[in-house]
Amino acid sequence: MTVLNVALVIFLILAALAVERTKDLLGAVVVFSAFSLMMSVLWLILKTPDVALTEAAIGAGVTCILFIAVISRTERYEK
Amino acid sequence: MHPMVEWFLIFTLFMLILAVAVSFVKMVIGPTIWDRILMINLISAKVLMFMAVFAIWEDSNLILDIAIAYGIVGFLTITLLSKYIMTGGREK
């Protein structure tokens, strides 16, 4: 089970770097959604299912919708 | 639990994480937004399966509730993103 834990943490680091490197902000929001999903699975493996439920509902759902609403009113590409 | 069943469940968990890894690579290098939406849909389905198998392995009902909540929320995100792009977005 430790191998799974380490693999998920490496995923998290790669996803955070990818969010920072992406120029297309809408694509960055999608990658951030994947980051939040991995985080939810990691909370599940660490035996805190209530935090995982909150992370799945807020991190992957509400935050992405808010970011899409902001991008629809501002620029889509980073200058 | 039978040891054979337990071994099979752990093997399934590792295979699902491998599938997520391959999809993640395509999502990072994906040139257009369509690749990324397709891959987030795939990763969402894989994580849902992961949660279901993990719930059987841990023998707990609460994890299955989280899987249901994630199914609804993931569908909402992908639908809103597709709808935003369908109306033209900022790209025109």
N, CA and C atoms of all chains as a GROMACS GRO file, in nm:
protein
  513
    1MET      N    1   0.082  -0.121   0.000
    1MET     CA    2   0.000   0.000   0.000
    1MET      C    3   0.085   0.126   0.000
    2THR      N    4   0.208   0.114   0.055
    2THR     CA    5   0.299   0.230   0.056
    2THR      C    6   0.336   0.272  -0.085
    3VAL      N    7   0.351   0.173  -0.175
    3VAL     CA    8   0.387   0.203  -0.313
    3VAL      C    9   0.279   0.289  -0.378
    4LEU      N   10   0.153   0.256  -0.349
    4LEU     CA   11   0.039   0.332  -0.403
    4LEU      C   12   0.042   0.475  -0.352
    5ASN      N   13   0.074   0.490  -0.223
    5ASN     CA   14   0.081   0.622  -0.160
    5ASN      C   15   0.187   0.709  -0.228
    6VAL      N   16   0.306   0.650  -0.248
    6VAL     CA   17   0.416   0.724  -0.309
    6VAL      C   18   0.382   0.763  -0.453
    7ALA      N   19   0.318   0.668  -0.527
    7ALA     CA   20   0.280   0.696  -0.665
    7ALA      C   21   0.182   0.813  -0.671
    8LEU      N   22   0.088   0.818  -0.577
    8LEU     CA   23  -0.010   0.927  -0.578
    8LEU      C   24   0.055   1.060  -0.544
    9VAL      N   25   0.153   1.061  -0.452
    9VAL     CA   26   0.221   1.187  -0.419
    9VAL      C   27   0.302   1.237  -0.540
   10ILE      N   28   0.365   1.144  -0.614
   10ILE     CA   29   0.439   1.185  -0.734
   10ILE      C   30   0.343   1.244  -0.837
   11PHE      N   31   0.225   1.182  -0.850
   11PHE     CA   32   0.120   1.237  -0.937
   11PHE      C   33   0.086   1.380  -0.899
   12LEU      N   34   0.073   1.403  -0.768
   12LEU     CA   35   0.035   1.536  -0.720
   12LEU      C   36   0.139   1.639  -0.757
   13ILE      N   37   0.268   1.604  -0.741
   13ILE     CA   38   0.375   1.699  -0.774
   13ILE      C   39   0.374   1.730  -0.924
   14LEU      N   40   0.358   1.624  -1.008
   14LEU     CA   41   0.357   1.645  -1.153
   14LEU      C   42   0.237   1.729  -1.194
   15ALA      N   43   0.121   1.706  -1.130
   15ALA     CA   44   0.002   1.783  -1.166
   15ALA      C   45   0.018   1.929  -1.128
   16ALA      N   46   0.079   1.955  -1.013
   16ALA     CA   47   0.099   2.095  -0.971
   16ALA      C   48   0.193   2.166  -1.067
   17LEU      N   49   0.301   2.096  -1.111
   17LEU     CA   50   0.392   2.157  -1.208
   17LEU      C   51   0.321   2.183  -1.340
   18ALA      N   52   0.235   2.088  -1.383
   18ALA     CA   53   0.165   2.105  -1.511
   18ALA      C   54   0.068   2.221  -1.505
   19VAL      N   55   0.001   2.241  -1.390
   19VAL     CA   56  -0.090   2.356  -1.377
   19VAL      C   57  -0.012   2.486  -1.393
   20GLU      N   58   0.108   2.488  -1.338
   20GLU     CA   59   0.186   2.611  -1.343
   20GLU      C   60   0.241   2.637  -1.484
   21ARG      N   61   0.270   2.529  -1.560
   21ARG     CA   62   0.334   2.546  -1.690
   21ARG      C   63   0.235   2.573  -1.803
   22THR      N   64   0.107   2.540  -1.783
   22THR     CA   65   0.011   2.549  -1.894
   22THR      C   66  -0.024   2.695  -1.922
   23LYS      N   67  -0.018   2.733  -2.051
   23LYS     CA   68  -0.050   2.870  -2.089
   23LYS      C   69  -0.200   2.890  -2.110
   24ASP      N   70  -0.267   2.783  -2.161
   24ASP     CA   71  -0.411   2.790  -2.181
   24ASP      C   72  -0.480   2.774  -2.044
   25LEU      N   73  -0.545   2.881  -1.999
   25LEU     CA   74  -0.596   2.879  -1.862
   25LEU      C   75  -0.710   2.779  -1.845
   26LEU      N   76  -0.790   2.758  -1.951
   26LEU     CA   77  -0.899   2.660  -1.942
   26LEU      C   78  -0.842   2.519  -1.926
   27GLY      N   79  -0.731   2.490  -1.999
   27GLY     CA   80  -0.663   2.363  -1.982
   27GLY      C   81  -0.605   2.349  -1.843
   28ALA      N   82  -0.555   2.463  -1.787
   28ALA     CA   83  -0.501   2.459  -1.652
   28ALA      C   84  -0.610   2.425  -1.550
   29VAL      N   85  -0.732   2.475  -1.575
   29VAL     CA   86  -0.842   2.442  -1.485
   29VAL      C   87  -0.872   2.293  -1.489
   30VAL      N   88  -0.866   2.233  -1.609
   30VAL     CA   89  -0.891   2.089  -1.621
   30VAL      C   90  -0.784   2.009  -1.548
   31VAL      N   91  -0.656   2.051  -1.564
   31VAL     CA   92  -0.548   1.979  -1.496
   31VAL      C   93  -0.563   1.996  -1.344
   32PHE      N   94  -0.609   2.114  -1.302
   32PHE     CA   95  -0.630   2.136  -1.158
   32PHE      C   96  -0.741   2.046  -1.104
   33SER      N   97  -0.840   2.018  -1.188
   33SER     CA   98  -0.946   1.925  -1.148
   33SER      C   99  -0.887   1.786  -1.124
   34ALA      N  100  -0.794   1.745  -1.212
   34ALA     CA  101  -0.729   1.615  -1.193
   34ALA      C  102  -0.646   1.613  -1.066
   35PHE      N  103  -0.579   1.726  -1.038
   35PHE     CA  104  -0.501   1.739  -0.914
   35PHE      C  105  -0.591   1.718  -0.792
   36SER      N  106  -0.708   1.780  -0.795
   36SER     CA  107  -0.800   1.771  -0.682
   36SER      C  108  -0.852   1.628  -0.665
   37LEU      N  109  -0.870   1.561  -0.779
   37LEU     CA  110  -0.916   1.422  -0.777
   37LEU      C  111  -0.814   1.330  -0.711
   38MET      N  112  -0.685   1.350  -0.749
   38MET     CA  113  -0.578   1.270  -0.688
   38MET      C  114  -0.572   1.296  -0.538
   39MET      N  115  -0.589   1.421  -0.501
   39MET     CA  116  -0.586   1.459  -0.359
   39MET      C  117  -0.697   1.386  -0.284
   40SER      N  118  -0.814   1.375  -0.349
   40SER     CA  119  -0.927   1.307  -0.285
   40SER      C  120  -0.894   1.160  -0.262
   41VAL      N  121  -0.832   1.096  -0.362
   41VAL     CA  122  -0.796   0.954  -0.346
   41VAL      C  123  -0.693   0.938  -0.235
   42LEU      N  124  -0.600   1.036  -0.226
   42LEU     CA  125  -0.497   1.028  -0.122
   42LEU      C  126  -0.559   1.042   0.017
   43TRP      N  127  -0.657   1.131   0.032
   43TRP     CA  128  -0.727   1.142   0.161
   43TRP      C  129  -0.797   1.010   0.195
   44LEU      N  130  -0.850   0.946   0.090
   44LEU     CA  131  -0.920   0.818   0.112
   44LEU      C  132  -0.824   0.712   0.163
   45ILE      N  133  -0.702   0.708   0.106
   45ILE     CA  134  -0.604   0.608   0.147
   45ILE      C  135  -0.553   0.638   0.287
   46LEU      N  136  -0.547   0.767   0.324
   46LEU     CA  137  -0.503   0.805   0.459
   46LEU      C  138  -0.613   0.787   0.563
   47LYS      N  139  -0.724   0.722   0.523
   47LYS     CA  140  -0.833   0.686   0.615
   47LYS      C  141  -0.905   0.806   0.676
   48THR      N  142  -0.928   0.911   0.593
   48THR     CA  143  -1.014   1.022   0.635
   48THR      C  144  -1.121   1.042   0.529
   49PRO      N  145  -1.227   0.961   0.528
   49PRO     CA  146  -1.325   0.969   0.420
   49PRO      C  147  -1.407   1.097   0.420
   50ASP      N  148  -1.424   1.162   0.538
   50ASP     CA  149  -1.503   1.284   0.541
   50ASP      C  150  -1.429   1.398   0.470
   51VAL      N  151  -1.296   1.406   0.490
   51VAL     CA  152  -1.218   1.507   0.419
   51VAL      C  153  -1.219   1.478   0.269
   52ALA      N  154  -1.216   1.350   0.232
   52ALA     CA  155  -1.220   1.313   0.091
   52ALA      C  156  -1.351   1.357   0.027
   53LEU      N  157  -1.460   1.344   0.102
   53LEU     CA  158  -1.591   1.387   0.049
   53LEU      C  159  -1.592   1.537   0.026
   54THR      N  160  -1.538   1.615   0.121
   54THR     CA  161  -1.533   1.760   0.106
   54THR      C  162  -1.444   1.800  -0.010
   55GLU      N  163  -1.330   1.733  -0.023
   55GLU     CA  164  -1.237   1.764  -0.131
   55GLU      C  165  -1.301   1.737  -0.267
   56ALA      N  166  -1.375   1.624  -0.278
   56ALA     CA  167  -1.437   1.589  -0.405
   56ALA      C  168  -1.547   1.690  -0.440
   57ALA      N  169  -1.624   1.735  -0.338
   57ALA     CA  170  -1.736   1.824  -0.368
   57ALA      C  171  -1.688   1.966  -0.396
   58ILE      N  172  -1.594   2.017  -0.315
   58ILE     CA  173  -1.552   2.157  -0.327
   58ILE      C  174  -1.436   2.170  -0.424
   59GLY      N  175  -1.330   2.090  -0.406
   59GLY     CA  176  -1.211   2.106  -0.486
   59GLY      C  177  -1.235   2.076  -0.633
   60ALA      N  178  -1.304   1.967  -0.662
   60ALA     CA  179  -1.321   1.928  -0.802
   60ALA      C  180  -1.446   1.991  -0.863
   61GLY      N  181  -1.548   2.020  -0.783
   61GLY     CA  182  -1.674   2.070  -0.840
   61GLY      C  183  -1.686   2.220  -0.838
   62VAL      N  184  -1.697   2.278  -0.718
   62VAL     CA  185  -1.732   2.420  -0.707
   62VAL      C  186  -1.619   2.509  -0.755
   63THR      N  187  -1.492   2.471  -0.721
   63THR     CA  188  -1.379   2.554  -0.762
   63THR      C  189  -1.366   2.561  -0.914
   64CYS      N  190  -1.386   2.446  -0.980
   64CYS     CA  191  -1.375   2.446  -1.126
   64CYS      C  192  -1.483   2.532  -1.188
   65ILE      N  193  -1.606   2.524  -1.136
   65ILE     CA  194  -1.715   2.603  -1.192
   65ILE      C  195  -1.689   2.752  -1.172
   66LEU      N  196  -1.636   2.791  -1.054
   66LEU     CA  197  -1.603   2.931  -1.029
   66LEU      C  198  -1.493   2.979  -1.123
   67PHE      N  199  -1.391   2.894  -1.146
   67PHE     CA  200  -1.282   2.934  -1.235
   67PHE      C  201  -1.331   2.950  -1.378
   68ILE      N  202  -1.422   2.861  -1.421
   68ILE     CA  203  -1.476   2.874  -1.557
   68ILE      C  204  -1.556   3.004  -1.568
   69ALA      N  205  -1.632   3.038  -1.463
   69ALA     CA  206  -1.709   3.163  -1.466
   69ALA      C  207  -1.616   3.284  -1.474
   70VAL      N  208  -1.501   3.278  -1.404
   70VAL     CA  209  -1.406   3.391  -1.410
   70VAL      C  210  -1.343   3.400  -1.548
   71ILE      N  211  -1.304   3.285  -1.607
   71ILE     CA  212  -1.238   3.287  -1.738
   71ILE      C  213  -1.335   3.338  -1.845
   72SER      N  214  -1.466   3.307  -1.828
   72SER     CA  215  -1.562   3.354  -1.929
   72SER      C  216  -1.580   3.505  -1.925
   73ARG      N  217  -1.532   3.572  -1.820
   73ARG     CA  218  -1.541   3.718  -1.814
   73ARG      C  219  -1.407   3.786  -1.835
   74THR      N  220  -1.299   3.710  -1.840
   74THR     CA  221  -1.167   3.771  -1.862
   74THR      C  222  -1.099   3.702  -1.978
   75GLU      N  223  -0.965   3.704  -1.982
   75GLU     CA  224  -0.890   3.646  -2.092
   75GLU      C  225  -0.876   3.496  -2.075
   76ARG      N  226  -0.870   3.424  -2.190
   76ARG     CA  227  -0.851   3.280  -2.180
   76ARG      C  228  -0.704   3.240  -2.182
   77TYR      N  229  -0.620   3.315  -2.254
   77TYR     CA  230  -0.479   3.277  -2.265
   77TYR      C  231  -0.391   3.368  -2.180
   78GLU      N  232  -0.291   3.306  -2.120
   78GLU     CA  233  -0.197   3.382  -2.039
   78GLU      C  234  -0.103   3.460  -2.129
   79LYS      N  235  -0.076   3.585  -2.094
   79LYS     CA  236   0.010   3.666  -2.182
   79LYS      C  237   0.158   3.647  -2.148
   80MET      N  238  -1.142  -1.231   0.471
   80MET     CA  239  -1.147  -1.234   0.323
   80MET      C  240  -1.046  -1.337   0.272
   81HIS      N  241  -1.084  -1.405   0.170
   81HIS     CA  242  -0.994  -1.504   0.108
   81HIS      C  243  -0.868  -1.434   0.056
   82PRO      N  244  -0.748  -1.493   0.077
   82PRO     CA  245  -0.626  -1.426   0.031
   82PRO      C  246  -0.621  -1.406  -0.119
   83MET      N  247  -0.679  -1.497  -0.194
   83MET     CA  248  -0.681  -1.482  -0.341
   83MET      C  249  -0.762  -1.360  -0.381
   84VAL      N  250  -0.875  -1.341  -0.314
   84VAL     CA  251  -0.960  -1.225  -0.345
   84VAL      C  252  -0.888  -1.096  -0.311
   85GLU      N  253  -0.816  -1.097  -0.197
   85GLU     CA  254  -0.743  -0.978  -0.154
   85GLU      C  255  -0.632  -0.943  -0.253
   86TRP      N  256  -0.560  -1.045  -0.297
   86TRP     CA  257  -0.454  -1.024  -0.397
   86TRP      C  258  -0.513  -0.966  -0.526
   87PHE      N  259  -0.627  -1.018  -0.566
   87PHE     CA  260  -0.691  -0.970  -0.689
   87PHE      C  261  -0.732  -0.824  -0.675
   88LEU      N  262  -0.784  -0.785  -0.558
   88LEU     CA  263  -0.827  -0.646  -0.538
   88LEU      C  264  -0.707  -0.552  -0.544
   89ILE      N  265  -0.594  -0.591  -0.481
   89ILE     CA  266  -0.476  -0.505  -0.484
   89ILE      C  267  -0.423  -0.492  -0.626
   90PHE      N  268  -0.424  -0.603  -0.700
   90PHE     CA  269  -0.381  -0.599  -0.841
   90PHE      C  270  -0.469  -0.503  -0.921
   91THR      N  271  -0.601  -0.506  -0.897
   91THR     CA  272  -0.692  -0.416  -0.968
   91THR      C  273  -0.662  -0.270  -0.935
   92LEU      N  274  -0.634  -0.242  -0.806
   92LEU     CA  275  -0.602  -0.104  -0.768
   92LEU      C  276  -0.478  -0.054  -0.843
   93PHE      N  277  -0.374  -0.140  -0.852
   93PHE     CA  278  -0.253  -0.098  -0.922
   93PHE      C  279  -0.278  -0.077  -1.070
   94MET      N  280  -0.359  -0.163  -1.132
   94MET     CA  281  -0.389  -0.147  -1.274
   94MET      C  282  -0.465  -0.016  -1.299
   95LEU      N  283  -0.557   0.018  -1.207
   95LEU     CA  284  -0.633   0.143  -1.224
   95LEU      C  285  -0.542   0.264  -1.212
   96ILE      N  286  -0.445   0.258  -1.116
   96ILE     CA  287  -0.352   0.371  -1.102
   96ILE      C  288  -0.265   0.383  -1.228
   97LEU      N  289  -0.230   0.268  -1.288
   97LEU     CA  290  -0.152   0.271  -1.413
   97LEU      C  291  -0.231   0.336  -1.525
   98ALA      N  292  -0.361   0.303  -1.534
   98ALA     CA  293  -0.447   0.363  -1.637
   98ALA      C  294  -0.457   0.514  -1.617
   99VAL      N  295  -0.468   0.556  -1.490
   99VAL     CA  296  -0.474   0.700  -1.462
   99VAL      C  297  -0.344   0.767  -1.504
  100ALA      N  298  -0.229   0.698  -1.483
  100ALA     CA  299  -0.100   0.757  -1.520
  100ALA      C  300  -0.090   0.780  -1.670
  101VAL      N  301  -0.132   0.681  -1.750
  101VAL     CA  302  -0.124   0.694  -1.895
  101VAL      C  303  -0.215   0.807  -1.943
  102SER      N  304  -0.336   0.815  -1.885
  102SER     CA  305  -0.427   0.923  -1.924
  102SER      C  306  -0.371   1.059  -1.883
  103PHE      N  307  -0.301   1.062  -1.769
  103PHE     CA  308  -0.248   1.189  -1.720
  103PHE      C  309  -0.140   1.243  -1.813
  104VAL      N  310  -0.057   1.154  -1.868
  104VAL     CA  311   0.046   1.197  -1.961
  104VAL      C  312  -0.017   1.263  -2.083
  105LYS      N  313  -0.123   1.198  -2.136
  105LYS     CA  314  -0.190   1.257  -2.253
  105LYS      C  315  -0.255   1.390  -2.217
  106MET      N  316  -0.304   1.403  -2.093
  106MET     CA  317  -0.369   1.528  -2.054
  106MET      C  318  -0.268   1.641  -2.045
  107VAL      N  319  -0.146   1.611  -1.999
  107VAL     CA  320  -0.046   1.718  -1.986
  107VAL      C  321   0.004   1.762  -2.123
  108ILE      N  322   0.027   1.667  -2.216
  108ILE     CA  323   0.080   1.705  -2.347
  108ILE      C  324  -0.028   1.739  -2.446
  109GLY      N  325  -0.157   1.722  -2.408
  109GLY     CA  326  -0.264   1.742  -2.505
  109GLY      C  327  -0.265   1.882  -2.563
  110PRO      N  328  -0.254   1.895  -2.695
  110PRO     CA  329  -0.243   2.030  -2.751
  110PRO      C  330  -0.374   2.109  -2.741
  111THR      N  331  -0.489   2.044  -2.762
  111THR     CA  332  -0.614   2.119  -2.761
  111THR      C  333  -0.690   2.093  -2.632
  112ILE      N  334  -0.794   2.172  -2.609
  112ILE     CA  335  -0.874   2.157  -2.488
  112ILE      C  336  -0.959   2.030  -2.494
  113TRP      N  337  -0.986   1.983  -2.616
  113TRP     CA  338  -1.071   1.863  -2.629
  113TRP      C  339  -1.002   1.740  -2.573
  114ASP      N  340  -0.869   1.728  -2.598
  114ASP     CA  341  -0.794   1.615  -2.541
  114ASP      C  342  -0.803   1.617  -2.390
  115ARG      N  343  -0.792   1.739  -2.335
  115ARG     CA  344  -0.790   1.748  -2.189
  115ARG      C  345  -0.926   1.712  -2.130
  116ILE      N  346  -1.035   1.755  -2.197
  116ILE     CA  347  -1.168   1.723  -2.144
  116ILE      C  348  -1.194   1.572  -2.152
  117LEU      N  349  -1.151   1.512  -2.266
  117LEU     CA  350  -1.169   1.366  -2.281
  117LEU      C  351  -1.092   1.292  -2.174
  118MET      N  352  -0.970   1.336  -2.147
  118MET     CA  353  -0.887   1.265  -2.050
  118MET      C  354  -0.937   1.287  -1.908
  119ILE      N  355  -0.993   1.406  -1.877
  119ILE     CA  356  -1.044   1.424  -1.741
  119ILE      C  357  -1.168   1.337  -1.721
  120ASN      N  358  -1.244   1.317  -1.830
  120ASN     CA  359  -1.359   1.226  -1.822
  120ASN      C  360  -1.313   1.083  -1.791
  121LEU      N  361  -1.205   1.042  -1.862
  121LEU     CA  362  -1.151   0.906  -1.843
  121LEU      C  363  -1.096   0.889  -1.702
  122ILE      N  364  -1.019   0.991  -1.655
  122ILE     CA  365  -0.961   0.982  -1.521
  122ILE      C  366  -1.070   0.979  -1.415
  123SER      N  367  -1.176   1.057  -1.440
  123SER     CA  368  -1.288   1.060  -1.345
  123SER      C  369  -1.352   0.921  -1.332
  124ALA      N  370  -1.371   0.853  -1.447
  124ALA     CA  371  -1.429   0.718  -1.443
  124ALA      C  372  -1.337   0.621  -1.372
  125LYS      N  373  -1.204   0.635  -1.399
  125LYS     CA  374  -1.109   0.543  -1.336
  125LYS      C  375  -1.105   0.564  -1.185
  126VAL      N  376  -1.111   0.689  -1.141
  126VAL     CA  377  -1.107   0.715  -0.997
  126VAL      C  378  -1.234   0.664  -0.929
  127LEU      N  379  -1.346   0.674  -1.002
  127LEU     CA  380  -1.471   0.620  -0.949
  127LEU      C  381  -1.460   0.469  -0.926
  128MET      N  382  -1.400   0.398  -1.026
  128MET     CA  383  -1.378   0.254  -1.010
  128MET      C  384  -1.284   0.227  -0.895
  129PHE      N  385  -1.178   0.310  -0.884
  129PHE     CA  386  -1.082   0.294  -0.776
  129PHE      C  387  -1.152   0.302  -0.640
  130MET      N  388  -1.241   0.402  -0.625
  130MET     CA  389  -1.310   0.419  -0.498
  130MET      C  390  -1.401   0.299  -0.468
  131ALA      N  391  -1.466   0.244  -0.570
  131ALA     CA  392  -1.555   0.130  -0.548
  131ALA      C  393  -1.475   0.007  -0.503
  132VAL      N  394  -1.361  -0.020  -0.573
  132VAL     CA  395  -1.279  -0.135  -0.536
  132VAL      C  396  -1.220  -0.116  -0.398
  133PHE      N  397  -1.180   0.009  -0.368
  133PHE     CA  398  -1.123   0.038  -0.236
  133PHE      C  399  -1.226   0.019  -0.126
  134ALA      N  400  -1.353   0.052  -0.156
  134ALA     CA  401  -1.460   0.032  -0.058
  134ALA      C  402  -1.479  -0.116  -0.028
  135ILE      N  403  -1.468  -0.201  -0.132
  135ILE     CA  404  -1.479  -0.345  -0.108
  135ILE      C  405  -1.361  -0.394  -0.026
  136TRP      N  406  -1.242  -0.340  -0.057
  136TRP     CA  407  -1.123  -0.384   0.013
  136TRP      C  408  -1.126  -0.345   0.160
  137GLU      N  409  -1.171  -0.221   0.188
  137GLU     CA  410  -1.179  -0.174   0.327
  137GLU      C  411  -1.306  -0.219   0.398
  138ASP      N  412  -1.402  -0.271   0.321
  138ASP     CA  413  -1.530  -0.317   0.374
  138ASP      C  414  -1.605  -0.205   0.449
  139SER      N  415  -1.617  -0.087   0.382
  139SER     CA  416  -1.687   0.025   0.447
  139SER      C  417  -1.788   0.085   0.350
  140ASN      N  418  -1.902   0.130   0.405
  140ASN     CA  419  -2.008   0.186   0.322
  140ASN      C  420  -1.986   0.333   0.290
  141LEU      N  421  -1.911   0.403   0.377
  141LEU     CA  422  -1.894   0.548   0.363
  141LEU      C  423  -1.819   0.582   0.234
  142ILE      N  424  -1.723   0.496   0.196
  142ILE     CA  425  -1.643   0.524   0.077
  142ILE      C  426  -1.731   0.513  -0.048
  143LEU      N  427  -1.829   0.426  -0.045
  143LEU     CA  428  -1.921   0.416  -0.159
  143LEU      C  429  -2.003   0.544  -0.173
  144ASP      N  430  -2.041   0.607  -0.058
  144ASP     CA  431  -2.111   0.735  -0.065
  144ASP      C  432  -2.026   0.843  -0.130
  145ILE      N  433  -1.896   0.842  -0.098
  145ILE     CA  434  -1.805   0.939  -0.161
  145ILE      C  435  -1.799   0.915  -0.310
  146ALA      N  436  -1.798   0.788  -0.351
  146ALA     CA  437  -1.795   0.757  -0.495
  146ALA      C  438  -1.919   0.812  -0.564
  147ILE      N  439  -2.036   0.800  -0.498
  147ILE     CA  440  -2.159   0.854  -0.558
  147ILE      C  441  -2.149   1.006  -0.573
  148ALA      N  442  -2.102   1.074  -0.466
  148ALA     CA  443  -2.089   1.220  -0.470
  148ALA      C  444  -1.992   1.262  -0.578
  149TYR      N  445  -1.881   1.189  -0.592
  149TYR     CA  446  -1.784   1.224  -0.695
  149TYR      C  447  -1.841   1.203  -0.834
  150GLY      N  448  -1.923   1.101  -0.852
  150GLY     CA  449  -1.985   1.078  -0.983
  150GLY      C  450  -2.071   1.195  -1.026
  151ILE      N  451  -2.151   1.247  -0.933
  151ILE     CA  452  -2.238   1.361  -0.966
  151ILE      C  453  -2.155   1.485  -0.996
  152VAL      N  454  -2.056   1.515  -0.910
  152VAL     CA  455  -1.980   1.639  -0.924
  152VAL      C  456  -1.894   1.638  -1.049
  153GLY      N  457  -1.830   1.522  -1.080
  153GLY     CA  458  -1.749   1.514  -1.200
  153GLY      C  459  -1.830   1.535  -1.326
  154PHE      N  460  -1.950   1.477  -1.328
  154PHE     CA  461  -2.038   1.498  -1.443
  154PHE      C  462  -2.072   1.645  -1.461
  155LEU      N  463  -2.097   1.716  -1.349
  155LEU     CA  464  -2.133   1.858  -1.353
  155LEU      C  465  -2.020   1.943  -1.412
  156THR      N  466  -1.898   1.917  -1.365
  156THR     CA  467  -1.784   1.994  -1.413
  156THR      C  468  -1.764   1.977  -1.563
  157ILE      N  469  -1.766   1.851  -1.609
  157ILE     CA  470  -1.738   1.826  -1.750
  157ILE      C  471  -1.848   1.884  -1.837
  158THR      N  472  -1.974   1.874  -1.791
  158THR     CA  473  -2.085   1.929  -1.869
  158THR      C  474  -2.076   2.080  -1.881
  159LEU      N  475  -2.043   2.148  -1.769
  159LEU     CA  476  -2.033   2.295  -1.775
  159LEU      C  477  -1.919   2.340  -1.865
  160LEU      N  478  -1.805   2.268  -1.857
  160LEU     CA  479  -1.690   2.303  -1.942
  160LEU      C  480  -1.725   2.287  -2.089
  161SER      N  481  -1.792   2.176  -2.123
  161SER     CA  482  -1.830   2.153  -2.263
  161SER      C  483  -1.930   2.258  -2.310
  162LYS      N  484  -2.021   2.297  -2.222
  162LYS     CA  485  -2.123   2.396  -2.259
  162LYS      C  486  -2.059   2.532  -2.282
  163TYR      N  487  -1.958   2.565  -2.200
  163TYR     CA  488  -1.889   2.694  -2.216
  163TYR      C  489  -1.816   2.698  -2.350
  164ILE      N  490  -1.753   2.588  -2.388
  164ILE     CA  491  -1.681   2.587  -2.516
  164ILE      C  492  -1.779   2.585  -2.633
  165MET      N  493  -1.894   2.519  -2.615
  165MET     CA  494  -1.993   2.510  -2.724
  165MET      C  495  -2.047   2.646  -2.762
  166THR      N  496  -2.061   2.737  -2.663
  166THR     CA  497  -2.114   2.870  -2.694
  166THR      C  498  -2.009   2.961  -2.754
  167GLY      N  499  -1.887   2.910  -2.779
  167GLY     CA  500  -1.786   2.991  -2.844
  167GLY      C  501  -1.674   3.028  -2.752
  168GLY      N  502  -1.701   3.045  -2.624
  168GLY     CA  503  -1.596   3.080  -2.530
  168GLY      C  504  -1.538   3.215  -2.564
  169ARG      N  505  -1.405   3.226  -2.545
  169ARG     CA  506  -1.337   3.351  -2.580
  169ARG      C  507  -1.259   3.336  -2.709
  170GLU      N  508  -1.261   3.214  -2.764
  170GLU     CA  509  -1.174   3.189  -2.878
  170GLU      C  510  -1.239   3.237  -3.007
  171LYS      N  511  -1.370   3.228  -3.014
  171LYS     CA  512  -1.450   3.262  -3.135
  171LYS      C  513  -1.410   3.175  -3.253
   0.00000   0.00000   0.00000
